[in-house]
Amino acid sequence: MQLEATELTADELALQREVREFLDKRLEPGTYELGLGMTGATDPDFSRDLGARGWLGMALSSTYGGHDRTAVERLIVVEELLARGAPVSYHWIADRQSGPSIQKWGTEEQRQKYLPGIASGELSFAIGMSEPDSGSDLASLRTKAEPTEGGWVINGTKIWTTGALTATHILALFRTSEHKHEGLTQFIVDRNSPGLTISPIPFIDGSREFCELSFENVFIPDSERLGDIGTGWAQNTGELVLERGGVDRWMSAVTILEHWAADPAIRDNPLALADLGSLAAKEWAFHGLSLSIARMVDEGKSPVTEAALVKEMATRYEQDCVEAVLRHWDRAPDLTSDDPHEALLARALLVSPSWSIRGGTNEILRTIISKGLASA
Ligand SMILES: Cc1cc2nc3c(=O)[nH]c(=O)nc-3n(C[C@H](O)[C@H](O)[C@H](O)COP(=O)(O)OP(=O)(O)OC[C@H]3O[C@@H](n4cnc5c(N)ncnc54)[C@H](O)[C@@H]3O)c2cc1C
């Protein structure tokens, strides 16, 4: 375990100020739909505006439309976005993990084809990993990619694919041989591929982000295979560091917490103040942990155990935030309320149990942490 204390430099603080100034104007309160962290609303125009500012694909190479910036600089931008419940869903997955994966494992042709569109906010990616019988034990997945002339034929089902309805592409993991881990390969799937049916699964709050993907003889050219045949598991594991250690894992409830903290009524309530103090201290600690992980990524390290540790603690913290605010709320929050903050709290009450499931459950993360610590 190598998490080290670190602070933002003067240049990094200047970037933070620049982002804040931009968002003050671009996201005036009341002009956009408030979101719960990374599941903010889908707004391709906003994503393109961020792309035009150079705030998407920040760590991608400028050769491919990126900006040669660091993981820490990206963290600064996303922290400001999530703090405002910004509409980030359209670009979120592409910016966080599909872009870096394609840069790392992709062919020259794939980099040129996809990275500029990811950095400009034109392209949107979803993650096609889970299947009806393969979630925690992901390597048991069965959706097959079988070789055919010029490419592969895919048959099977993916499930819980967030954002697939609006995504332009899905970065998916398929079985290319019977070996459990070495039999998995990643592919970039065009959402308009003939034979691919994308069906929304209504979520408990009424949203339709979740999808089931049915592949019936879907042809994928070999040029859309990401990496070598059989290296999909290792690539996927690398991607999970980007998926697990970031600020998105502790910021789902931050707009709720900050709105509540600004309520003058809690100043006269010692129990509420005690809860607020405890949560605020933890928030600061999680900020430091995510920053430390981003510095490790910038040093070329792959902090798998550290990212799992942060996610396990941070998602419990997010849920604690919702519980604390609800404890001091004088009524059951109404999902249809005209007050956007009350409606958001009602949504959080419904969906927060999923925060410690998505991206790997806490039980699985604890196994990764204990194995990582044992071998350290
Ligand atoms: C909001 C949300 C968004 C998601 N988005 C995506 C997405 O975009 N793409 C995608 O591919 N997937 C996505 N998922 C799926 C997610 O990754 C899986 O739900 C998760 O990995 C758990 O898999 P499962 O649902 O099959 O549960 P299971 O694996 O069946 O687990 C059920 C329970 O058993 C426990 N368990 C399982 N195995 C063990 C073990 N070995 N030791 C101890 N306990 C164990 C688990 O912790 C859990 O509590 C999303 C899920 C959610 C909730």
The ligand as an SDF file (V2000), in Angstrom:
LIG
                    3D

 53 58  0  0  0  0  0  0  0  0999 V2000
  -25.8890    1.0670  -11.0160 C   0  0  0  0  0  0  0  0  0  0  0  0
  -25.1240   -0.0330  -11.6780 C   0  0  0  0  0  0  0  0  0  0  0  0
  -24.4640    0.2180  -12.8710 C   0  0  0  0  0  0  0  0  0  0  0  0
  -23.7660   -0.7990  -13.5170 C   0  0  0  0  0  0  0  0  0  0  0  0
  -23.1910   -0.5290  -14.7270 N   0  0  0  0  0  0  0  0  0  0  0  0
  -22.5510   -1.5200  -15.3870 C   0  0  0  0  0  0  0  0  0  0  0  0
  -21.9960   -1.2680  -16.6840 C   0  0  0  0  0  0  0  0  0  0  0  0
  -22.0730   -0.1550  -17.2150 O   0  0  0  0  0  0  0  0  0  0  0  0
  -21.3970   -2.3010  -17.3250 N   0  0  0  0  0  0  0  0  0  0  0  0
  -21.2870   -3.5380  -16.7830 C   0  0  0  0  0  0  0  0  0  0  0  0
  -20.7000   -4.4040  -17.4220 O   0  0  0  0  0  0  0  0  0  0  0  0
  -21.8320   -3.8160  -15.5570 N   0  0  0  0  0  0  0  0  0  0  0  0
  -22.4580   -2.8300  -14.8560 C   0  0  0  0  0  0  0  0  0  0  0  0
  -23.0150   -3.0950  -13.6240 N   0  0  0  0  0  0  0  0  0  0  0  0
  -22.9680   -4.4560  -13.1030 C   0  0  0  0  0  0  0  0  0  0  0  0
  -22.0780   -4.6200  -11.8900 C   0  0  0  0  0  0  0  0  0  0  0  0
  -20.7200   -4.5920  -12.2240 O   0  0  0  0  0  0  0  0  0  0  0  0
  -22.4910   -5.9480  -11.2180 C   0  0  0  0  0  0  0  0  0  0  0  0
  -23.8110   -5.7790  -10.7550 O   0  0  0  0  0  0  0  0  0  0  0  0
  -21.6110   -6.3080  -10.0610 C   0  0  0  0  0  0  0  0  0  0  0  0
  -20.3140   -6.6150  -10.4980 O   0  0  0  0  0  0  0  0  0  0  0  0
  -22.1740   -7.4930   -9.2550 C   0  0  0  0  0  0  0  0  0  0  0  0
  -22.5080   -8.5350  -10.1060 O   0  0  0  0  0  0  0  0  0  0  0  0
  -23.9670   -9.2250   -9.9960 P   0  0  0  0  0  0  0  0  0  0  0  0
  -24.9840   -8.1460  -10.0670 O   0  0  0  0  0  0  0  0  0  0  0  0
  -24.0340  -10.3100  -11.0020 O   0  0  0  0  0  0  0  0  0  0  0  0
  -24.0470   -9.8210   -8.5420 O   0  0  0  0  0  0  0  0  0  0  0  0
  -23.4530  -11.2160   -8.0490 P   0  0  0  0  0  0  0  0  0  0  0  0
  -22.0810  -11.3990   -8.5750 O   0  0  0  0  0  0  0  0  0  0  0  0
  -24.4550  -12.2860   -8.3420 O   0  0  0  0  0  0  0  0  0  0  0  0
  -23.3500  -10.9910   -6.5000 O   0  0  0  0  0  0  0  0  0  0  0  0
  -24.4920  -11.1070   -5.6190 C   0  0  0  0  0  0  0  0  0  0  0  0
  -24.0040  -10.9310   -4.2030 C   0  0  0  0  0  0  0  0  0  0  0  0
  -23.0920  -11.9860   -3.8550 O   0  0  0  0  0  0  0  0  0  0  0  0
  -21.8590  -11.4390   -3.3970 C   0  0  0  0  0  0  0  0  0  0  0  0
  -20.7460  -12.2680   -3.8800 N   0  0  0  0  0  0  0  0  0  0  0  0
  -20.5750  -12.7410   -5.1400 C   0  0  0  0  0  0  0  0  0  0  0  0
  -19.4160  -13.4450   -5.2100 N   0  0  0  0  0  0  0  0  0  0  0  0
  -18.8480  -13.3830   -3.9880 C   0  0  0  0  0  0  0  0  0  0  0  0
  -17.6270  -13.8920   -3.4310 C   0  0  0  0  0  0  0  0  0  0  0  0
  -16.7740  -14.5860   -4.1730 N   0  0  0  0  0  0  0  0  0  0  0  0
  -17.3580  -13.5990   -2.1340 N   0  0  0  0  0  0  0  0  0  0  0  0
  -18.2060  -12.8920   -1.3630 C   0  0  0  0  0  0  0  0  0  0  0  0
  -19.3920  -12.3870   -1.8430 N   0  0  0  0  0  0  0  0  0  0  0  0
  -19.7020  -12.6290   -3.1260 C   0  0  0  0  0  0  0  0  0  0  0  0
  -21.7720  -10.0450   -4.0210 C   0  0  0  0  0  0  0  0  0  0  0  0
  -20.9430   -9.1960   -3.2730 O   0  0  0  0  0  0  0  0  0  0  0  0
  -23.2450   -9.6230   -3.9840 C   0  0  0  0  0  0  0  0  0  0  0  0
  -23.5480   -9.1030   -2.7080 O   0  0  0  0  0  0  0  0  0  0  0  0
  -23.7140   -2.1020  -12.9540 C   0  0  0  0  0  0  0  0  0  0  0  0
  -24.3670   -2.3540  -11.7390 C   0  0  0  0  0  0  0  0  0  0  0  0
  -25.0660   -1.3430  -11.1120 C   0  0  0  0  0  0  0  0  0  0  0  0
  -25.7880   -1.6560   -9.8250 C   0  0  0  0  0  0  0  0  0  0  0  0
  1  2  1  0
  2  3  1  0
  2 52  2  0
  3  4  2  0
  4  5  1  0
  4 50  1  0
  5  6  2  0
  6  7  1  0
  6 13  1  0
  7  8  2  0
  7  9  1  0
  9 10  1  0
 10 11  2  0
 10 12  1  0
 12 13  2  0
 13 14  1  0
 14 15  1  0
 14 50  1  0
 15 16  1  0
 16 17  1  0
 16 18  1  0
 18 19  1  0
 18 20  1  0
 20 21  1  0
 20 22  1  0
 22 23  1  0
 23 24  1  0
 24 25  2  0
 24 26  1  0
 24 27  1  0
 27 28  1  0
 28 29  2  0
 28 30  1  0
 28 31  1  0
 31 32  1  0
 32 33  1  0
 33 34  1  0
 33 48  1  0
 34 35  1  0
 35 36  1  0
 35 46  1  0
 36 37  1  0
 36 45  1  0
 37 38  2  0
 38 39  1  0
 39 40  1  0
 39 45  2  0
 40 41  1  0
 40 42  2  0
 42 43  1  0
 43 44  2  0
 44 45  1  0
 46 47  1  0
 46 48  1  0
 48 49  1  0
 50 51  2  0
 51 52  1  0
 52 53  1  0
M  END
$$$$
